[in-house]
Structure formats: structure tokens, C-alpha cells
Amino acid sequence: MRIVIQRVSHASVTIDGNCKSAIGKGMLILVGIEETDGQEDIDWLCKKIVNLRIFDDENGVMNKSILEDGGEILVISQFTLHASTKKGNRPSYIKAAKPDVSIPLYEQFCKDLSSALGKAIGTGTFGADMKVELLNDGPVTICIDTKNKE
């Protein structure tokens, strides 16, 4: 699984002109799923996300997790995170999992992340044409790939 985390002041996702989900201060997470991803990837990411210290403490130092800061999370499926641009100018998405694999994993990821956070999270709709708005706070943007745990 590959994710992009953006620390946000607020974020929302709109589908067909209707706001599906909106959050205040917290994280907007874009998630891309590969065919080889599974529950182990979900477990590792959920633990990493809720404990990642990217929120400011009382001294203005990024030293607090989202659990400590009380922030919200919005998760958006994003198959384009697995784009390969090695050959030519048109990205290839061959590494991205097909819907029969990725939808159940996306739904499980959202369920497990909500459980790890201890409250409901916002989501988009898998496969929909979504309009995502955010105010990146910092900016703080972090990329994590479960196949490359640095």
C-alpha cells in the first residue's frame, strides 16, 4: 500500500456536487493499493498513521500524534499513486490493484484506521469522480509505502 498524508487545517471531498465528507484539523490520506497488499500492510499503516508525530506541541514542535492532538482523518482512494512513468509520457497503472482486490482492502483499511483512531473517519467513494479540497497545514506532506519501510 502506498499513502500520501497531508496535514490539513480542513479538507473535504465532493461527489456529483454533494459534499460526501469534510473534516477540520487533521490528516487527508490518499491511499493506493497493489495486488500484493493485504492485512499485514493495513495493520502496519494504521499503527504508523495514528502514532506519527506531525502535529505541533505547545512549543510549536512537531511532537504530537493525531491521537494526542484529537484531529480528524479523511481517506481517499487514489489508484494513481501507483503510476509508472518509466516508459513514455502516459502513466501506466498496471501495478494498481483491480477493484475486486482493492475495494475490500480499502474498506478494511478505513474500518481499521477508524478503530485505531477511536472515532469515525471521513471517506470518499471508491472509483467515483471526486473533487478534493484541502488547506495543507505547514505544508506537511509525507509519503509512505509498505513495500519500502524506510
ABEGO torsion letter per residue (X at the ends): XBBBBBBBABBBBBBGGBBABBBBBEBBBBBBBBAABBAAAAAAAAAAAAABBABBBAAGBBABBAAAAGBBBBBBBBAAAABBAABEABBBAAABBBAAAAAAAAAAAAAAAAAAAGBBBBBBBBGBBBBBBBBBBOBBBBBBBAABBX
